[in-house]
Amino acid sequence: MTKKPLHTFHIPVMGLAYTIDSPIRVAQYGISSVVSIADDDLIEKMRNFYSTKFNFQYEEITQKFHDYRAQRITSYLNLVDKIVKQKFDNFKNELIESKTAVENYIAMLPNTSDIKKGFQNLLDDGISFTENIQNYIESHLSPGLIDVNIMTKLDKDNFEKNEQLPIEFNDAHAALRGFANSNLESSVVLSAGMNPRLFSYFENFSDFFPNLNNELKKKITLKVSDFRSAMIQGNFLAKKGLWVSEYRIESGLNCGGHAFATDGLLLGPILEEFKEKKDQLIQSAHELMTKVLQQKQFHTPESPLPLKITVQGGVGTAEEHEFLLENYKVDSVGWGTPFLLVPEATSVDQATRELLINAKEEDLYLSHISPLGVPFNTLRGTTNEILRQKRIDQNKAGSSCPKKFLALSKEYDPQGICSASKKYQDHKLAALENVKETMSIKAFEKAKFDITEKSCLCVGLANASYLENDIKIKGQAQGVIICPGPNMAYFDQEVSLSDMLGHIYGNKSVLRTENRPNLFVKELKMYVDYFRNEIENVSGDITNSQLKKWNTFKANILEGIEYYDNFLSSSLYFRNDLNKIKEEFDFYKQKLEAIKIPSLELA
């Protein structure tokens, strides 16, 4: 029998390092979190670190090993699984032996939880507490899930002695194999859109197909930004006989890390569509999947497998959390950015955590530092920014590029090169010098900034773990890059795990500011700003397709505002702030309407 999740939130993946060991920190309490499996070098160092800490034997998997990337990932995930099970057993014993431990744990659970009520009844009963507590724990508690994340775009070709290796040795393919070969019973969260070759590769692993009990040992979660993309990707996988167990909807802009803006579709209307059409998603995938499973002569479930809808991006209060659960019937709400201030849950060095604590709205911005060419939420004043600027000032722009996970451009090298690397930036800066005389000073400086702005995410997003755990960092100094969402501006203190859970479930508040905007208002502001920037910074001739895109974008935002106006009038939530929220919606509506979409110049 599958046990019910203990919590109504999860901790999404953050960077390469920030949730690299979150399951080891929090899974014993039933909290699910997501580990990035992009950086096998960081993973191998963390395996060494935790093997030593928990007295497990460690043998290094060097790059000389055949299939070392997948092997490193499998070994680390197996170790995390082993440690989580050990810590969970210890925690269960603690609960059996101590009423105080039970009381503390009850305080961490959602107020609506039946398990919380069950624990409370056992405590109130008193007399038979010791006899009954063990059975109750065994039948109701389970550790949080150790989910993993693969960014589908990070699927670089790999070479050995200038010979291209088969496709299964591409980065994302090897990462998937690493997870598939592990002992975990959890999900792989696929983000950054569709990669047909990678999606097809899932067919090689039996754990992703239903067993005779209609269970999936390993599940697929798709991170999506709207219903249409969920339907397309879900059906693509269903045609391979694969079931998507969860659609994880993330706000296009009001999130941490890479920001994949929608066509002006706002979170509320997107969630509404998922709520209305969930059955359509289930039936469509079930019909396609069962046909294929029958053709393959695999076990075929008669009725659809379970499907979860979850959401994340910019949530910051218990009321917002509850509203998303109740109004849109989602299964879980992701809390990412606020957990960067919880040392018990995430891996962040002290200096970076101080920077996050002091961050104001203007310090958190949507940058273009990512070599992927996708806008990236980040923070001003990081050590990475300082070191990068120092190299630019010394005419040594660019990174030595030791890891090459983002070496995806074939422009100067058939094996791939990263746009944050010195090699790439030297090429681009030299080409720019050749045309300098034909440009204005302002245009030249902007072009130069656009080249040198790119940062080495591979190293910068991993360094915090090395610093926190006192692991030696080799090579060129890159400092730390951190990628919080804009929500970070309103959280300004280090918080204990129990206090953060109290905050999520409405038993206390860790917010000390009065000026935090409602989650939907903040997202709307970001979309209006994004739209204005798109139009103001357009260069070259404007095309018909561009105009069509802008008109759709604007129409979708206006439709979203109308949707919020209608539901807020009848909603029982946000009553205390209703007038303020409505005023802010009106304000951004006026700002949006004032943005004029250019028209085509007739030759």
N, C-alpha and C positions, 0 to 999 in steps of 0.2 A: 504494500500500500504506500502510495506517494504521500509524504507528510506535507502539510501546508507550510508555505514560507512563514517564518516568524515575524518578518518585518515587511512594511509597505514601501520601503525605499531600497535602492541599491547604489553602490558607488561606481560610477562609470570609469572607463579608462582615462587616465590623465598623463599626457606626455609619454615618454619612454620609461621613466623611472618613478614617477610620483605614486603609481599604484603597483609597482613591480612586485612588492611583497605585502600588499594590503590584505590578502587572504590569511597570511601568517599572523597578521596583527588582529584581524577582526572576525574571521570566519567562525571561530568557536562560539561567538554570540549569535550565530544565525544570520550574520550580515553578508550578503553577496557582493562581490566586487570583481573588477575586470583588470586582468594583467595584459600589458602590451607584450607581444612576442616578436617584435620587429628587430630588436637588437640582441643578437645571440652572444655578442661580446660581453655586454652588461649582464645578461642572463647567466653566463658561465662564471663571471666574478661573484654574482649573488649566490650561485650554487656553492661555490667555494666558501663564501662568508657564512652561509646558513648551515652547511655541513659541519663546519668547525664549531659553530655556536651550539648546535644540537647533538654533537658527537656522532655524526654519521661519517662513514668512510668517504673520502673524496679522491677521485682520480681525474686528472684534467683531461678534457676533450679538446685537443689542439686542432688548429686549422689543417693539420696534416692528415687528420682522420677523413676517411671517405664519408661524405654526407654529414660533416661535422655540425652544420647549422641545425638540421633536424634533430640530430642526436643530442645536442646541447639543450634544445628546447624540451624534448621528451624527458631528459634526465632532471631538468630543473622542475618541470611540472610534477613529476613523480615525487620529487623531494618535498615540494610545497604540499602536495596531497598527504604525504606521510606525516609532515609536521602538523598540519591542520587536524588530522585524525587524532594525533597524540594530544594536542592541546585541547581538543574537544572532549576526549576521555577524561583528562585532568579536570576540566571545567565541570563535567557532569558529577565527578566525585566530590568536588567542592560544594556543589549544590546539595548533594545528598547529606553531606556532613555539617552544613552550616545554614541555619535559618537566615542569618544576616546576608549570606551570599544570595539566597533566594530572593530576599527583599530587595537587594540592590539590582538583581536581574529583572525582577518584576517592573522596577522603575524604568528600565530601558525599553520595555515592550510597548507597542501601540495600545492606547486606552481601549480601543475597540476589539482587541485580541481575545479570542476565546481561551487561548493558552494562558494569557495573563489572569483571566478569571479563574481558570482551573488551579493555577498556582496559589492564588489568593484563598480559594476554598480549602486547599490542603493546609495552608498556614492557619486559617481560622479554626479548622477542625482540631488541630493541635495534637490530640491523643494518638491518632494513627499516622501522623506525619511521616515518620521514618519508614514505616512499612510501605506506604503508598507512593512516596515521592520517587523512589527508584523506578517503579513501573511507569509512572506518569512521564518521567523524563525520557525513558526509553521509547515510549510510544508517541511522544509529541515533539521532542527536540531533534534538530538536525543541524549540521554546520551550514554556513552560508556557501553559496556556489563559488567555485574557482573558475570563473569564465575567462576567456582569452580574447584579445582583439587582434584582427589583421586588417590593416589598411590595404584594400584591394589594389590600389594604384602602386604600392611599393612592391613591385614584382620584377625587379631588375634581372636582366640576363646575367649569367655568370660564366666565367671563362677559366680554363686551366691551360697554362702555357699557350695563350692566344687561341686556344681551341674552344669554341662555344660549347658549353655543357648542355645536355638535353633539358627541355623545358621544366621537368620536375625539379631541377636544381635552381630554378628562379627563386628569388627571395620569398615571395608570398607562398609559392607552392611548397617550398621546404618548410616554412613555418606551419602551414596546414598539416603537413606530414608529421611534424614534430608533435602537434596537438593530437592528431589522429592515433598515433602510436603510444600515447601516454595512457596512464590508468584512470585519468579523470572521467567523471560522468557529469558533464557540464556543457556549456555552449561556446561556440566560436562566434564572436560578434564581428560581422563583416561591415566595414565602414568605407566611405568614399566612393560609393557607386558600384556599377557592375563591371566585372572582369570575366567575360564568358569563358576564357580558358581555365581560369581558377575555379569558377563555378562547376565546370565540367569535371575537374580533377577530383571533386568530392566523391564521384561515383566509384573511385578506387578503394573506398574504405567502408567496410560493412557496418561499422558503428553508427553511420549516419542513416542507415535503413532500419525500419521497424522490425523488432524481433517477434517471436510467436505470441508474446503478451501485449503486442502493440506498443511497446516502449522503445524509445530511442536512447541508446547509451550516450551518444554525443548528439547535440542539437545545433541547429543553425539559427542565429539571430541576425536579422538585417537591420542596420541602422539606416533609417530613411527620413526624408524631409517632407514627403507628401504621399497621398494615397496612390496616385498614378504610378509613381516609381515602385511602390510596394507591390502593386498588382503585376507590373512587368517583370520585376526580379523574382517574385514569388512563383509566378507561372513558369518562368524560365527554368527554375530549379525543379518545379513539379514535373516538368517534361523530362527530367532526368531520374524521376522517381524519388526526389528529395523533398522533405517537408520543412517549411520554415516554421519554427516553434514560437518565434517572437518577432514582432516588428517594434523596433525601438525608435520612436519618433523624437527627433532632436530639433530644437529651434534652429533655423538656418543661421541666424546671426547672434542670438543671445545665448552663447555657449562658450566653452573654452576651446583652445586649440584651433584647428582649421575650421573656417566658417564657410559653409556651402549655402549661399543665399538661395531662397526659393524665388519663383517669379512673382514676388510680392504677396505670396500666400502667408497669412499669419497663423500662429499656433492654434488659437481657438477654433477657427473654421476648419483647419486640417484635422484636429481631434474630433470635431463634430462629424466630419465625413467618415473617419475610421469607425466611429460609434455606429453610424447609420448603415455602413456597408461592410461591417465585419463579416457577416454571414456570406456575403458575395465573395469575399477574399477566401474564406474557408472552403466554400463549395467548389469554386473555380479550381483551386489548387488540389482539392481532394479528387475531383474527377480526372484531372490530368495525371496526377501521381498514381492513382490505382491502375489506370490503363497501362502505364509503363511498368509498374511492378508485376502485373500479370504477364506482360510480354517477357520480362526478365525471369519469370517463374520464381519470383521472390514472394515472401509472405505479404499478403495484401490486407490491410485493415478494412473492415466493412464500413465503419463510421469514421468521420474525420478525427485526426489526432488533436490534442489540445493546442490552442493558439492563444498567445498572450499579446496584449498591446501595452506597451510601456512608454513613458515620456520623460524627457530631461531637457534642461536648458534654462537657467536663470531663476529657478525656484528658490525662494529664500525665507518663507514664513510657513508656519503650521497651517494657516488658513489657505494659502495657495496650494499646499500639499494636499490637504483634505478636499479642496474644491476639484482638483484634477482627478482624484480618486473617485469622488462621488458623482460629479457632473458628467465626466467622460467615461466612467466605468473602466479606467485603466487598471492594470494589475500591479504596477509599481511605478514609483517616481524616482528619477535619478537625482541625487545630490552630489555634485562634483566639487566645484570651486570652494564652497565653505569648508570642505574636509581638508583642504590644504593647510588649514589652521589647527588641525587636530593631529598632534604628533603621534598619538596612539594608532592612527589609521593610515597615514600617508608618509612617504619618504621625502622629506624636504630638509635641506640644510638650514641651520639657524639664521644665517645672514639673509637668505632668500625669504624665509618666513617673516623676518622683521620688515623686509621690503613690502611684502604682501599686507602685513598689518597696517602699515602707514600709507598704503595706496589710496588715492582719491580718484574720483570719476575721470579727471583729466589725465591720470597716469595710466589708465587702461585703455588700449586703443586697438583698432583693427589695422594691422600692419601688412606690409608686403615682404616680410623678411623670409618667408618660406620659399625654398627652391622649387616647391611643387607648383608655384604660380597661383596658389589659392590664398585668399586673405586669411590672416592668422592673428587670433586674439593674443595680445601680449602686454607686457608691462614695461614702463619706462624705468631707466636707471639700473638695469641688471648688469652684472659683471660682464656678461657677454657683449652687451651694447658698448660698454666702456672699452673693452679690449679690441672690439671690431673697429671702433673709431680711431683708436691709437694706431692700428695697422694702416688704416686709410691715410692718416696724417703722415705716416712714414713712407708713403707710396708702396706699401706691401699688402694691398687689399686682398682679401680672400683667405680661405681656410686651406690647410694642408690636406684636408679631406681623407682622414685615415680609414673611415668606415665604409664610405661609398654607398650607403643605403638609398641615397637620393640621387645617385649618379645616373640619371635617366635620359639626359640629353645626348643625342648622337651627333650633334652639330660639329664637334671638333675631334671626336674619338668614337670609332665604331663600337668600342666596349662600354661607352657611356661615360658621361662627365657631369658633375653637379654644378649648378649655376652659382653655388656659394663657394666653389673652390678657387684657389689662386690661379690655377691653370686656365679655367674658364674666364675669370674676370680679367686676367692679363690679355687674353685674346680680344675680349669685348672693349677693353679700355684702349688698346692699340688701334682698333678699328675706329673708335670714337675720335681719337687724336687725329686720324687721317682726314676726318671731315669737320674738324673743329672750326676751320676758317669759314665754313659755309653756315655756321649756326650763331645765334645770339648767345651772349654769355649766360643768360638765364636758361635757355634751352640746353646748352652744353652741361651746365651744372646739374640740371634735372636728370639728363640722360646718364650722367656719371653716378648720381645718387641712386638711380634705379638699378644700376649694375652692382654697386658696392653694398647696397642695403641688404642683400641676401645673407642669411646667417647659417652657420653650420648647426642645423637642428640635431643631427645624429649625435654629436658630442654634447652640445649645450643642454639637450633635454635629458641626458643620462647623468650628467655630472653631480646633480644634487644627491643622488644615492651614494656616490663615491665619497663625497664630502661628509655626508651624515654618518656613514659607516667607517670613515677613516681608511678608505681603500685608495691606494696610490693611483694618481692620474698621470698617465704617460703622454708624451707628445706635446704639441703646440697648445698653449693655454687658450681655452675658449670660454671659460667662465660658465655661468648658468643661464639658460633660457627657461622662462616659466610661462605657461600659457593659460592663465585663469580667464574665466568669463568676466564680463563687466560687473557681475554681481559682487565681485570681491570688494568693490569700493565701500560696501555697507557693512562688511564684517571686519572688525578692527581689533581683535584680541585673540590670543591663543586660547583654545577651548578644549576641555576634556571630552572624551568620547561620550561619557554619560550625559554631560551637559548638552552636547550637540544632539543626542537622541531626544533629550527632554525638549529641546527647541523644535525639532522636526515634528514631534507629537503634541506640541502645544502645552507642555507642562511648565515651561519657563521660556524666556527669550534671551538669546545671546546677542541680540542686536542692540546697539547703544545709540543708534542714530534715528532721527525722526524723518529724515528726508529720502528714505528708500522708496523709489516708485514701485507701483504694482508691476508684477511680472509682465502682464500684457501691454501696459503702457511703455515699459522700457523697451520691449521688442519693437513696438510700433515706432518709437523714436529712432531706433537703430535702422529700421527699414526706410524711414523718410530721409535720414542722413545719407544712407547708402545710395538711395535713388538720386538725391541732389548731386552727390559726388560723381556718380556715373555720368550724369548729363554735363556737369561742369568740366570734367576732365576728358571729355571725348576728344579724340584727335583724328585728323583726316576727314575724308568725306563721310557723310552720314548716309546709311543705306536704308532701303525700305524695311528690311528685316529688323534693323536696329530700332526703327520707329515703332514697328509693330510690337517688339519686345517691351519697349518703354511704355507704350499705351496699355498693354496687358498688365504690366507691373503696377502701374498707377491705379488701374481699374480694380485689380485684386486687393490692393491696400484699402481703397475706398469701400469695397464690399466688406472687407474685414472689419472696418470701423463701424459700419452699419450693423453687422452681426453682433459686435460687442454692445452697441447701444441697445439693441433689442433684448439681449439676454440679461444685461445688467439690471434692466428695469424690473425683471421678474425674479432675479436670483436672490436667494437668502444670504449669499456670501458677500463680503466686502461692503456691508451696509455702513460701517463707520466711515469709510473713505469714499463712499459712492459719489458725492458731489465733486470731490477733488479729482477722482478718476474720470468722470464725465467731462469736466473742464479740460483735463489734459488731452482727452481724445479729441475734443473740439479744437484745441490749440494746434495739435499735430495735423488735423484734417485741413485747417486753414493753411498751415505751412506747406502741406502737400499740394493743395490746390494752387498755391502761388508759384509752384515750380512749373515753368513753361517748357513743354517738350518742343525741341526745335523742329522746323519743317524742312522738307527737302528743297534745296536750292535748284531752281530750274536753269539749265544751261542756256 
